[in-house]
């Protein structure tokens, strides 16, 4: 994804990472498939360090138990889950921690995210917060780490404004009756946020998804944005269109197209057909929406340079088109078959399975003049 400044951030506390180190849960998969709902994923440095050390400690404990019972299938299963490997290796807990940190950074890079530096704090200010029990400090005088985390979040709010923060630590960050951000922390944010911008606190990623993707529209928009910024996972839309347009149009009910305005061909050319795609010169996606849990439909407006086969009712093809556009001429008594390099514009409707990363259906029509009319033509084609 692009490394432009993101418009929205999703900040994760260590407890979210510790709950699912390798992002294998249904919720993490849902959000990854939907590009985290157009949010750049951010992990504060202190959260990454805590989750990494927690993983190392678990691995150290597991190693001791496996040394005592090396043949235990149950412990081997725990090892595979903890190490995210299907086989047993000699990797040390510390090496596991380093691999995990690299994994998290790679994941962040995949979603336009980053590691946020810890806030630079004055120890006297921290002591005052502790003495006055200012949240996230609590009555037990615990909360140093959470205070550093919170001040790091505030630094992100100052720079990016639109921030969602997810932490299961409702004792220190939330109003336990409503699971909303604690009133003291809400007040602290006010001086850093414009009135029209809201800070969101969530106790889980499920709560984040429920709020931000109520009607699945955010996930669909994120999918469309990913397509236009290089591709969705391993699926590259431009490559797929270049490789499949000729075949898909030949399979559709439109073997030839009435009218030639869409192809930049002379008006007396008959039955033009696209036979080769040389280059896509314009592409835009529209109206993305999920029609089931994992299937999204969307429209594409494309312009291309390609080779078109058509017939001209004359044997004098010279002067009808520019000479350098012509690739092949085959004349008969009445018709001249000509392959002409020209431009073309189309509107296409695709359905796509985000799990299998496969196109499920294809419908396309030439774009002669009006985008809405092209959409209507596609719907008539589907009905037929």
C-alpha positions as CSV (number, residue, x, y, z in Angstrom):
1,X,0.0,0.0,0.0
2,X,1.0,3.7,-0.4
3,X,3.1,5.3,2.3
4,X,1.2,8.6,2.1
5,X,0.1,10.0,5.4
6,X,-2.9,8.0,6.5
7,X,-6.2,9.6,7.3
8,X,-7.2,7.2,10.1
9,X,-5.1,5.2,12.6
10,X,-5.9,2.0,14.4
11,X,-3.7,1.7,17.5
12,X,-3.4,-1.7,19.3
13,X,-2.4,-2.3,22.9
14,X,-0.2,-5.2,23.8
15,X,-3.1,-7.2,25.2
16,X,-4.6,-7.4,21.7
17,X,-1.4,-8.8,20.3
18,X,-0.8,-11.2,23.1
19,X,-4.3,-12.7,22.6
20,X,-3.4,-13.6,19.1
21,X,0.3,-13.3,18.4
22,X,0.2,-14.4,14.8
23,X,-3.1,-12.8,13.7
24,X,-4.9,-16.1,13.0
25,X,-8.2,-15.4,14.7
26,X,-11.4,-14.9,12.7
27,X,-11.5,-11.2,13.6
28,X,-7.9,-10.5,12.6
29,X,-8.5,-12.4,9.3
30,X,-11.7,-10.4,8.7
31,X,-9.9,-7.1,9.2
32,X,-6.9,-8.1,7.1
33,X,-9.1,-9.2,4.3
34,X,-10.7,-5.7,4.4
35,X,-7.5,-3.8,4.8
36,X,-8.3,-2.8,8.4
37,X,-11.3,-0.8,7.1
38,X,-9.1,2.0,5.6
39,X,-7.2,2.5,8.8
40,X,-3.4,2.4,9.0
41,X,-2.4,-0.1,11.6
42,X,-0.2,1.3,14.4
43,X,1.5,-0.5,17.3
44,X,3.2,1.6,19.9
45,X,6.8,0.6,20.6
46,X,6.0,-0.2,24.2
47,X,3.2,-2.6,23.1
48,X,5.4,-4.4,20.7
49,X,8.1,-4.9,23.3
50,X,5.6,-6.1,25.9
51,X,4.0,-8.6,23.5
52,X,7.4,-9.8,22.3
53,X,8.7,-10.4,25.9
54,X,5.4,-12.1,26.8
55,X,5.9,-14.5,23.9
56,X,9.5,-15.2,24.9
57,X,8.4,-16.0,28.5
58,X,5.8,-18.4,27.3
59,X,8.3,-20.1,25.0
60,X,10.8,-20.4,27.8
61,X,8.2,-22.0,30.0
62,X,7.1,-24.4,27.2
63,X,10.7,-25.4,26.6
64,X,11.2,-26.4,30.2
65,X,8.1,-28.6,30.0
66,X,9.0,-30.1,26.7
67,X,12.5,-31.0,28.0
68,X,10.7,-32.9,30.8
69,X,8.2,-34.6,28.4
70,X,9.7,-34.5,24.9
71,X,7.2,-37.1,23.5
72,X,4.1,-35.2,24.6
73,X,1.7,-34.6,21.6
74,X,-0.1,-31.9,23.6
75,X,3.0,-29.9,24.3
76,X,4.1,-30.3,20.6
77,X,0.7,-28.9,19.6
78,X,1.3,-25.9,22.0
79,X,4.7,-25.5,20.4
80,X,3.3,-25.3,16.9
81,X,0.8,-22.7,17.9
82,X,3.2,-20.6,19.9
83,X,6.0,-20.8,17.3
84,X,3.6,-20.6,14.3
85,X,5.4,-23.6,12.8
86,X,4.2,-27.0,11.8
87,X,7.5,-28.6,12.8
88,X,9.8,-28.7,15.8
89,X,13.1,-26.8,15.5
90,X,16.0,-25.7,17.6
91,X,15.0,-22.1,17.6
92,X,15.5,-20.5,21.0
93,X,12.8,-18.4,22.7
94,X,14.9,-15.3,22.1
95,X,15.2,-16.1,18.4
96,X,11.5,-16.6,18.3
97,X,11.0,-13.1,19.8
98,X,13.2,-11.6,17.1
99,X,11.3,-13.5,14.4
100,X,8.0,-12.3,15.9
101,X,9.1,-8.7,15.9
102,X,10.1,-8.9,12.2
103,X,6.8,-10.6,11.5
104,X,4.8,-7.7,13.1
105,X,6.8,-5.1,11.3
106,X,6.2,-6.9,7.9
107,X,2.5,-7.0,8.7
108,X,2.4,-3.3,9.5
109,X,4.1,-2.5,6.3
110,X,1.4,-4.5,4.4
111,X,-1.3,-2.2,5.8
112,X,0.4,1.2,5.6
113,X,1.2,1.0,9.3
114,X,4.2,1.7,11.5
115,X,5.7,1.3,15.0
116,X,4.9,4.5,17.0
117,X,7.8,5.8,19.2
118,X,7.2,5.9,22.9
119,X,6.3,9.4,24.1
120,X,9.2,11.4,25.5
121,X,8.1,12.0,29.1
122,X,9.3,14.0,32.0
123,X,9.7,11.8,35.1
124,X,8.4,14.6,37.3
125,X,5.2,14.7,35.3
126,X,4.9,10.9,35.6
127,X,5.4,11.1,39.3
128,X,2.7,13.8,39.6
129,X,0.3,11.7,37.6
130,X,1.1,8.7,39.9
131,X,0.6,10.7,43.1
132,X,-2.6,12.3,41.9
133,X,-3.8,8.9,40.6
134,X,-4.5,10.4,37.1
135,X,-5.6,7.8,34.7
136,X,-4.3,5.3,33.7
137,X,-2.7,5.2,37.2
138,X,-5.1,3.6,39.6
139,X,-5.5,3.4,43.4
140,X,-2.9,0.6,43.7
141,X,-0.4,3.0,42.1
142,X,-0.1,0.8,39.1
143,X,-0.1,2.2,35.6
144,X,3.4,3.3,34.6
145,X,3.4,1.3,31.4
146,X,-0.2,2.3,30.6
147,X,0.6,5.9,31.2
148,X,3.5,5.8,28.7
149,X,1.2,4.0,26.3
150,X,-1.5,6.6,26.7
151,X,0.8,9.6,26.3
152,X,2.1,7.9,23.1
153,X,-1.5,7.7,21.9
154,X,-1.9,11.4,22.6
155,X,1.1,12.1,20.5
156,X,-0.5,10.2,17.6
157,X,-3.7,12.2,18.1
158,X,-1.8,15.5,17.9
159,X,-0.3,14.5,14.6
160,X,-3.1,12.5,12.9
161,X,-6.2,13.5,14.8
162,X,-8.4,10.6,13.6
163,X,-7.4,7.7,15.9
164,X,-9.0,4.6,17.2
165,X,-7.5,2.8,20.2
166,X,-8.1,-0.8,21.1
167,X,-7.3,-2.2,24.5
168,X,-8.8,-4.9,26.7
169,X,-7.6,-2.9,29.8
170,X,-11.0,-1.5,30.6
171,X,-10.0,-1.0,34.3
172,X,-7.5,1.8,33.4
173,X,-8.8,3.1,30.1
174,X,-12.6,2.8,30.2
175,X,-15.7,3.6,32.0
176,X,-16.6,0.0,33.0
177,X,-20.4,0.7,32.9
178,X,-20.4,1.8,29.2
179,X,-17.0,0.5,27.9
180,X,-16.4,4.0,26.6
181,X,-13.2,6.0,27.2
182,X,-12.8,7.1,30.8
183,X,-14.0,10.6,31.4
184,X,-10.6,11.8,32.7
185,X,-8.9,10.6,29.5
186,X,-11.6,12.0,27.4
187,X,-11.1,15.4,29.0
188,X,-7.3,15.1,28.4
189,X,-7.9,14.6,24.7
190,X,-10.1,17.7,24.3
191,X,-7.3,20.2,24.0
192,X,-5.7,18.2,21.2
193,X,-8.8,17.5,19.0
194,X,-11.0,19.8,16.9
195,X,-14.7,19.6,17.9
196,X,-15.7,17.8,14.7
197,X,-13.2,15.0,15.2
198,X,-14.0,12.1,17.6
199,X,-11.5,9.8,19.3
200,X,-12.7,6.1,19.4
201,X,-11.9,3.7,22.2
202,X,-12.7,0.0,21.8
203,X,-12.3,-2.9,24.2
204,X,-11.8,-5.4,21.4
205,X,-11.2,-5.7,17.6
206,X,-14.7,-7.1,17.3
207,X,-16.1,-3.9,18.8
208,X,-14.0,-1.9,16.4
209,X,-15.4,-3.9,13.4
210,X,-19.0,-3.7,14.6
211,X,-18.7,0.1,14.9
212,X,-16.7,0.9,11.8
213,X,-18.2,-1.6,9.3
214,X,-21.8,-1.7,10.3
215,X,-23.1,-2.2,6.8
216,X,-19.9,-3.7,5.3
217,X,-19.4,-0.5,3.3
218,X,-16.0,0.4,4.8
219,X,-14.6,-3.0,4.1
220,X,-15.8,-2.8,0.5
221,X,-14.3,0.7,0.0
222,X,-11.0,-0.6,1.5
223,X,-11.0,-3.4,-1.0
224,X,-11.5,-1.0,-3.9
225,X,-8.8,1.2,-2.7
226,X,-6.4,-1.7,-2.4
227,X,-7.1,-2.7,-6.0
228,X,-6.3,0.8,-7.2
229,X,-3.1,1.0,-5.1
230,X,-1.3,-2.0,-6.6
231,X,-3.6,-5.0,-5.9
232,X,-5.4,-7.0,-3.3
233,X,-2.9,-9.5,-1.7
234,X,-1.6,-11.5,-4.7
235,X,-4.5,-10.4,-7.0
236,X,-3.4,-7.6,-9.4
237,X,-6.5,-6.1,-11.2
238,X,-4.6,-4.5,-14.0
239,X,-2.7,-7.8,-14.8
240,X,-5.9,-9.8,-14.6
241,X,-7.8,-7.5,-17.0
242,X,-4.9,-7.4,-19.4
243,X,-4.7,-11.2,-19.5
244,X,-8.4,-12.0,-19.4
245,X,-10.4,-9.2,-21.2
246,X,-10.3,-10.8,-24.7
247,X,-11.3,-14.2,-23.4
248,X,-14.0,-12.9,-21.1
249,X,-15.6,-10.7,-23.8
250,X,-15.6,-13.6,-26.2
251,X,-17.4,-15.7,-23.6
252,X,-20.0,-13.1,-23.0
253,X,-23.2,-12.5,-25.0
254,X,-21.4,-9.7,-26.8
255,X,-19.3,-11.3,-29.5
256,X,-19.4,-8.1,-31.5
257,X,-20.5,-4.6,-30.5
258,X,-23.1,-2.5,-32.2
259,X,-21.7,1.0,-32.8
260,X,-18.1,2.0,-32.8
261,X,-17.9,5.2,-30.8
262,X,-16.4,3.3,-27.9
263,X,-13.5,2.1,-29.9
264,X,-12.4,5.2,-31.8
265,X,-13.0,3.4,-35.1
266,X,-14.5,4.9,-38.4
267,X,-18.2,4.9,-38.4
268,X,-18.5,2.5,-41.3
269,X,-16.5,-0.3,-39.6
270,X,-18.8,-3.3,-38.9
271,X,-18.7,-5.9,-36.1
272,X,-15.6,-4.7,-34.2
273,X,-14.2,-7.2,-31.8
274,X,-11.4,-6.8,-29.2
275,X,-8.7,-9.3,-30.1
276,X,-5.7,-8.1,-28.1
277,X,-5.0,-5.8,-25.1
278,X,-1.8,-3.8,-25.4
279,X,-2.1,-1.4,-22.5
280,X,-4.6,-0.1,-20.0
281,X,-4.5,3.7,-20.0
282,X,-7.2,4.4,-17.5
283,X,-9.0,2.5,-14.8
284,X,-11.3,3.3,-11.9
285,X,-13.5,1.2,-9.6
286,X,-17.0,2.2,-8.4
287,X,-19.8,1.1,-6.1
288,X,-18.0,-1.6,-4.2
289,X,-20.2,-3.6,-1.9
290,X,-20.2,-7.0,-0.1
291,X,-23.0,-9.2,-1.3
292,X,-22.1,-11.9,1.1
293,X,-19.5,-12.3,3.9
294,X,-16.6,-12.9,1.6
295,X,-17.9,-11.9,-1.9
296,X,-17.6,-8.3,-3.1
297,X,-19.1,-6.8,-6.3
298,X,-17.8,-3.7,-8.0
299,X,-17.8,-1.9,-11.3
300,X,-14.7,-0.9,-13.3
301,X,-14.5,1.9,-15.9
302,X,-11.5,1.2,-18.1
303,X,-9.8,2.7,-21.2
304,X,-7.3,0.7,-23.2
305,X,-5.1,0.5,-26.3
306,X,-5.8,-2.7,-28.1
307,X,-6.2,-4.5,-31.4
308,X,-9.7,-4.6,-32.9
309,X,-10.9,-6.8,-35.7
310,X,-13.6,-5.3,-37.9
311,X,-14.9,-5.3,-41.5
312,X,-15.2,-2.4,-43.9
313,X,-17.5,-2.5,-46.9
314,X,-14.9,-1.5,-49.5
315,X,-11.6,-2.7,-50.8
316,X,-10.1,0.7,-50.5
317,X,-9.2,0.7,-46.8
318,X,-6.5,3.4,-47.4
319,X,-7.7,6.7,-46.1
320,X,-10.3,5.1,-43.8
321,X,-7.8,4.8,-41.0
322,X,-4.3,5.9,-40.4
323,X,-1.8,3.6,-42.0
324,X,0.2,3.0,-38.8
325,X,-3.0,1.7,-37.1
326,X,-3.5,-1.2,-39.5
327,X,-2.1,-4.5,-38.5
328,X,-3.7,-6.8,-41.0
329,X,-5.8,-6.5,-44.2
330,X,-7.7,-9.4,-45.9
331,X,-9.9,-8.2,-48.8
332,X,-12.8,-10.0,-50.5
333,X,-15.1,-8.9,-53.3
334,X,-17.3,-6.9,-50.9
335,X,-15.5,-6.7,-47.5
336,X,-12.1,-5.9,-46.2
337,X,-11.2,-7.5,-42.9
338,X,-9.0,-5.2,-41.0
339,X,-7.2,-5.5,-37.6
340,X,-6.8,-1.9,-36.3
341,X,-4.9,-0.7,-33.3
342,X,-7.1,1.8,-31.6
343,X,-8.6,2.8,-28.2
344,X,-11.5,1.4,-26.4
345,X,-13.6,2.2,-23.3
346,X,-15.6,-0.3,-21.3
347,X,-17.6,-0.7,-18.1
348,X,-17.3,-4.1,-16.3
349,X,-19.0,-5.6,-13.4
350,X,-17.0,-8.2,-11.4
351,X,-17.7,-10.3,-8.3
352,X,-14.7,-11.4,-6.4
353,X,-14.1,-13.9,-3.6
354,X,-11.7,-12.3,-1.1
355,X,-10.8,-15.7,0.5
356,X,-9.8,-17.5,-2.7
357,X,-8.7,-14.3,-4.4
358,X,-10.7,-15.3,-7.5
359,X,-13.0,-13.5,-9.9
360,X,-16.4,-15.3,-9.7
361,X,-18.3,-13.5,-12.5
362,X,-17.7,-11.0,-15.3
363,X,-20.0,-8.8,-17.3
364,X,-18.8,-6.1,-19.6
365,X,-20.2,-3.6,-22.2
366,X,-18.6,-0.9,-24.3
367,X,-18.8,2.6,-22.8
368,X,-20.2,4.6,-25.7
369,X,-21.2,7.8,-23.9
370,X,-23.0,7.5,-20.6
371,X,-21.7,5.5,-17.6
372,X,-25.3,5.0,-16.2
373,X,-26.5,3.6,-19.5
374,X,-23.6,1.2,-19.5
375,X,-24.6,0.0,-16.0
376,X,-28.2,-0.5,-17.2
377,X,-26.9,-2.5,-20.1
378,X,-25.0,-4.7,-17.8
379,X,-28.0,-5.4,-15.6
380,X,-30.1,-6.3,-18.7
381,X,-27.3,-8.7,-19.7
382,X,-27.3,-10.3,-16.3
383,X,-31.1,-10.7,-16.4
384,X,-31.0,-12.3,-19.8
